[in-house]
Amino acid sequence: MKILHVIGTLNRAGSETWLTQILHNIDRQKYSMHYLVHTAEPGDYDEEIKALGSRVIRCLPRLKDGNPLQYALNFRRILREYGPYDCVHSHIHHTSGFILMLAAIMRIPVRIAHSHCDTRTLDRKSPFLIRMYYATMNALIRRFATTGIACSESAAPSLFSDSWASDPRWRVQTYGIDLHPFTEVVNSASLRAELGISPDSFVIGHVGRIENQKNHRFIVDIAERFCRMEPRAVFLLVGAGSLKSDIENRVRNLGLAEHFIFAGVRRDVPRLMKGAMDCFLFPSLFEGLGLVLLEAQAAGLICVISDRLPDEASVVTKLVRRISLEEPVEVWASELLRIRSLPRQPRMDTLSKLQDNSIEASVSRLTHIYDSVSRIGKGATGNQATVAATASLKVRQ
């Protein structure tokens, strides 16, 4: 089966990491996967993907640059040049509607829309014309997708409507993570020395793009209050993004520079979680799932998270503390202080609880979807595959 994944970039982020790990673990003889991206800049995972025998294909100019006809022509050229493809699997949220319409026109039998995020709150606050664009794209998804995948139940309505559960084309599939790095022994003392962190520091970790969604400004507000309570606090932030300079300036202006480490993009997140962090702070404004939260639980970290994260992200419930974003920073800082006061104990062995969230389990679920929709869509073109998929899935239910 030949699959074209359509995604923005291949940088280190949740869905991109998941897709790369899928490629590592899938039967690449049976499932040939190419990646269409919308950037001229090299991605963090480009070379890794190429080394595994896959292709990274650039489609420019981007659709959002305002030339849908040129994009359509380029997309058609790519399908003809690198195909034929059995499946187009689109990961670009609302705009998947346009992608899957083009795929239907090109008679691609299997067309998958993937919702990686719950953007409903953000969408409702958008200007009228943007909301109309989203509504149009979602209508195209419902018209041209032969199936849809959401990473959580809260992410599904963003693309598939509030009544998504009544349509058998739409299903929830949580991400999987590579658990193997979390079995490795990490020398905490040497890692902290490498990062310039003293042995007696209390390290609050965060991993994520430095963008509005991840709520770094609120992290700084929490830090300002918590550092008064615990002078040995260190906030270790892993990731990069367009707001990095703004957050760094805010940290300096508040006199907190000695309490923050901006580690940038790192390949060794499991090592940092196991050897450097004492707890994990994740006050996102919205998430589809929160892949790094699964990783933090795999590392045995107590996680203080916002109430905006889906229930599926709380696998090891004893480790997860949910706090409303409506609560003042004092509540968040007090919870960190309470965790700080807990007696040091060996971290929980959580890997057995996360087996259903392993990358191997995720590959098995994804290939089951590919196989089932491929059998349905074989020989059908255009909307025929959509009708056939819906009818067949209804029979199975």
C-alpha positions in Angstrom: 0.0 0.0 0.0 1.4 3.4 -1.0 0.5 6.3 1.3 1.1 10.0 0.9 1.1 11.9 4.3 0.4 15.6 3.9 1.8 17.7 6.7 3.1 21.2 7.2 6.7 20.5 8.3 8.7 17.6 9.7 10.0 19.4 12.7 10.1 18.1 16.3 6.5 18.3 17.4 3.8 15.9 18.5 2.3 14.6 15.3 5.5 14.9 13.4 7.3 12.8 16.0 4.6 10.2 16.0 4.6 10.0 12.2 8.4 9.5 12.2 8.2 6.8 14.8 5.4 5.1 12.8 7.8 4.9 9.9 10.5 3.3 12.1 8.1 0.6 13.3 5.8 -0.1 10.3 6.4 -2.9 7.8 8.0 -0.6 5.1 7.8 -3.4 2.5 4.0 -3.6 2.9 3.4 0.1 3.6 5.3 2.6 1.5 5.0 6.1 3.0 5.9 9.4 1.5 5.7 12.8 3.2 4.4 16.0 1.4 5.5 19.1 3.3 4.8 22.8 2.7 8.1 24.4 3.4 11.4 25.0 1.6 13.3 24.8 4.9 14.8 21.4 6.0 12.8 19.7 8.8 14.3 18.1 11.9 13.2 14.7 10.7 13.9 15.0 6.9 17.2 13.1 6.9 15.9 10.5 9.3 12.9 9.8 7.0 15.1 9.6 3.9 17.5 7.2 5.6 14.5 4.9 6.1 13.9 4.8 2.4 11.0 7.3 2.3 10.6 10.5 0.4 10.1 14.1 1.6 8.3 16.0 -1.2 7.8 19.8 -1.2 4.6 21.4 -2.5 5.1 25.1 -2.9 3.7 27.7 -2.8 1.6 26.8 0.2 -2.1 26.9 -0.1 -2.3 29.6 2.6 -0.2 31.8 0.4 -3.3 32.5 -1.6 -3.0 30.6 -4.9 -5.2 27.5 -4.7 -5.1 26.8 -8.5 -1.3 26.7 -8.5 -1.3 24.5 -5.4 -3.8 22.2 -7.1 -1.6 21.9 -10.2 1.5 21.2 -8.1 -0.4 18.6 -6.0 -1.6 16.9 -9.2 1.9 16.8 -10.6 3.2 15.3 -7.3 0.6 12.5 -7.4 1.5 11.7 -11.0 5.2 11.9 -10.5 5.7 10.0 -7.3 2.5 7.9 -7.3 0.3 6.1 -7.9 -0.9 6.4 -4.3 -3.5 4.2 -2.7 -4.1 6.6 0.1 -3.7 10.3 0.9 -3.6 10.8 4.7 -3.8 14.6 5.5 -2.7 16.1 8.8 -3.2 19.8 8.1 -6.4 20.2 10.1 -9.2 22.2 8.4 -7.3 22.5 5.1 -7.5 18.7 4.8 -10.8 19.4 3.1 -9.2 21.0 0.1 -6.5 18.3 0.0 -9.0 15.4 0.1 -11.1 17.1 -2.6 -8.1 17.2 -4.9 -7.3 13.6 -4.0 -10.9 12.5 -4.9 -10.6 14.4 -8.2 -7.4 12.4 -8.8 -9.3 9.2 -8.0 -7.3 8.3 -4.9 -9.5 5.6 -3.3 -8.5 6.0 0.3 -8.6 9.6 1.8 -8.0 10.2 5.5 -8.4 13.4 7.4 -6.5 13.4 10.8 -7.5 15.7 13.6 -4.5 16.3 15.9 -5.9 19.1 17.9 -9.0 20.4 19.6 -9.3 23.9 18.2 -13.0 24.6 18.8 -12.4 27.4 21.4 -9.9 29.1 19.1 -12.0 28.7 16.0 -15.1 30.3 17.7 -13.0 33.4 18.5 -11.8 33.8 14.9 -13.0 36.5 12.6 -16.2 35.8 10.6 -14.5 35.1 7.2 -12.0 32.7 8.9 -14.9 30.9 10.5 -16.6 30.6 7.1 -13.4 29.2 5.7 -13.2 26.6 8.5 -16.8 25.6 7.9 -16.3 25.2 4.2 -13.2 23.0 4.7 -15.0 20.9 7.3 -17.8 20.4 4.8 -15.3 19.2 2.2 -13.8 16.8 4.8 -17.3 15.3 5.4 -17.9 15.1 1.7 -14.6 13.7 0.4 -12.9 11.8 3.4 -13.4 8.0 3.2 -12.4 7.9 6.9 -11.2 10.3 9.6 -9.0 9.8 12.7 -8.9 11.9 15.8 -6.2 11.6 18.5 -8.8 12.0 21.2 -12.6 12.4 21.6 -12.2 16.1 22.2 -10.2 16.5 18.9 -12.8 14.8 16.8 -15.5 17.6 16.7 -13.0 20.1 15.4 -13.1 18.5 12.0 -16.0 16.0 12.0 -18.8 17.9 13.7 -20.3 17.6 17.2 -22.3 14.5 16.0 -19.1 12.7 14.8 -19.8 9.6 16.9 -22.9 8.8 14.8 -20.9 8.5 11.6 -18.9 5.3 11.4 -16.3 6.8 9.2 -14.8 8.8 12.1 -12.8 7.0 14.8 -10.5 7.9 17.7 -6.9 6.6 17.7 -4.6 7.9 20.4 -0.9 8.3 19.7 1.8 5.9 20.7 5.3 6.7 22.0 8.6 4.9 21.9 8.9 3.4 25.4 12.4 2.0 24.9 14.3 5.2 25.8 12.5 5.2 29.1 14.0 1.9 30.1 17.6 3.3 29.9 19.5 4.2 33.0 20.4 7.9 33.2 23.1 9.4 35.4 21.2 12.3 36.9 24.2 13.9 38.6 26.2 14.1 35.4 23.2 15.3 33.3 22.5 18.1 35.7 26.1 19.1 35.7 26.0 19.1 31.9 23.0 21.5 32.1 24.5 23.7 34.9 21.9 22.6 37.4 22.9 22.1 41.0 22.1 18.7 42.6 19.7 20.3 45.2 17.6 22.3 42.7 14.0 21.5 42.2 13.5 21.2 38.4 10.2 21.9 36.8 10.2 20.7 33.2 8.2 21.7 30.1 8.5 20.4 26.5 6.7 22.1 23.7 6.8 24.7 20.9 7.1 28.2 22.3 3.8 29.4 20.8 0.6 30.7 22.3 -1.0 27.3 22.5 1.5 26.1 25.1 0.9 29.1 27.4 4.6 29.9 28.2 3.6 33.3 29.5 1.5 31.6 32.2 4.5 29.4 33.0 6.5 32.5 33.7 3.8 33.9 35.9 3.7 30.7 37.9 7.5 30.8 38.1 7.5 34.3 39.5 5.3 33.2 42.4 6.9 29.8 42.9 10.5 31.1 43.0 9.5 33.3 46.0 8.5 30.0 47.8 11.4 27.9 46.6 14.6 29.8 45.7 16.2 26.6 44.4 13.6 26.3 41.6 14.7 25.8 38.0 12.4 25.9 35.0 13.8 23.7 32.2 12.0 24.6 28.9 12.7 22.4 25.9 11.6 23.6 22.5 11.7 26.6 20.1 9.2 28.8 18.5 8.2 32.3 17.3 7.6 33.6 20.9 11.0 32.5 22.3 12.5 36.0 22.3 9.4 37.5 24.0 9.4 34.8 26.7 13.1 35.2 27.3 12.7 39.0 27.6 9.8 38.6 30.1 11.9 36.2 32.2 14.8 38.8 32.3 12.5 41.7 33.0 11.1 39.8 36.0 14.5 39.0 37.3 14.1 35.3 36.8 16.9 34.6 34.4 18.9 32.5 36.9 15.8 30.3 37.4 15.3 29.4 33.7 17.1 27.3 31.2 16.0 27.5 27.6 17.3 24.2 26.2 16.1 24.6 22.6 15.1 21.6 20.5 16.6 18.4 21.9 16.8 14.8 20.6 17.1 13.4 24.2 13.8 14.4 25.8 13.4 11.0 27.6 16.9 11.4 29.1 16.1 15.0 30.3 12.8 13.8 31.8 14.4 10.9 33.6 17.6 12.5 34.7 17.0 16.3 35.0 13.4 17.0 35.8 11.6 16.6 39.1 8.1 17.3 37.8 6.4 18.3 34.6 4.3 21.5 34.0 1.9 21.6 31.1 -0.7 24.4 31.2 -1.7 24.3 27.5 -4.6 26.4 26.3 -5.7 23.5 24.1 -4.3 20.1 22.9 -5.4 17.2 20.7 -3.8 14.8 23.1 -0.4 16.0 24.4 2.2 13.5 23.3 4.9 14.8 25.7 2.5 14.3 28.6 2.5 10.5 27.8 6.3 10.7 27.8 6.4 12.5 31.1 4.3 9.8 32.6 6.6 7.2 31.1 9.5 8.9 32.9 7.5 8.7 36.2 7.1 12.4 36.6 4.3 14.0 38.6 2.5 16.2 36.0 0.7 19.4 36.7 -1.5 20.1 33.7 -4.4 22.3 32.6 -8.0 21.2 32.5 -8.0 21.7 28.8 -6.2 18.4 28.1 -8.3 15.4 27.1 -8.9 12.6 29.5 -7.0 10.1 27.2 -3.8 11.9 28.1 -4.1 10.9 31.8 -3.0 7.3 31.6 -1.1 6.9 35.0 -3.7 8.9 37.0 -1.7 8.8 40.2 0.9 11.1 38.5 -1.5 13.7 37.0 -2.7 16.8 38.7 -5.3 18.8 36.8 -5.9 22.5 37.6 -8.3 24.9 35.9 -6.7 27.7 33.9 -9.3 29.9 35.7 -7.4 29.4 38.9 -4.9 32.1 39.9 -1.1 31.4 39.7 -1.0 31.0 43.5 -2.9 27.7 43.1 -0.5 26.4 40.5 2.5 27.5 42.5 1.1 25.9 45.7 0.7 22.6 43.9 4.3 22.7 42.8 5.3 23.5 46.4 3.3 20.5 47.6 5.1 18.3 45.2 8.4 19.7 46.2 7.7 18.8 49.9 6.9 15.2 49.1 9.6 12.8 50.4 11.9 11.6 47.6 10.9 8.1 46.5 11.9 6.0 43.5 9.8 7.0 40.5 6.9 4.8 39.7 7.4 2.0 37.2 4.9 3.2 34.7 5.9 1.5 31.5 3.6 -1.5 32.1 0.6 0.9 32.4 1.5 2.6 29.1 1.8 -0.5 26.8 -1.4 0.4 25.0 0.2 3.7 24.3 3.4 2.3 22.9 4.4 3.0 19.3 4.0 -0.7 18.5 0.4 -0.7 19.6 -0.2 2.6 17.6 1.3 1.0 14.5 -1.0 -2.0 14.9 -4.1 0.2 15.2 -3.1 2.4 12.2 -2.3 -0.5 9.9 -5.7 -2.1 10.8 -7.3 1.1 9.6 -5.3 1.2 6.4 -6.1 -2.4 5.7 -9.8 -2.1 6.4 -10.3 1.1 4.3 -8.1 -0.2 1.6 -10.2 -3.3 1.1 -13.3 -1.1 1.0 -11.9 1.5 -1.3 -10.2 -0.9 -3.8 -11.9 -0.5 -7.1 -14.0 2.5 -6.0 -13.3 6.0 -7.1 -14.5 9.5 -6.1 -17.4 9.5 -3.8 -18.1 5.7 -4.4 -15.4 4.9 -1.8 -17.0 7.2 0.7 -20.4 5.5 0.3 -18.9 2.0 0.4 -16.8 2.8 3.5 -19.8 4.2 5.3 -22.1 1.3 4.4 -19.5 -1.4 5.3 -18.6 0.1 8.6 -22.3 0.4 9.5 -22.7 -3.3 8.8 -19.8 -4.2 11.0 -21.3 -2.1 13.9 
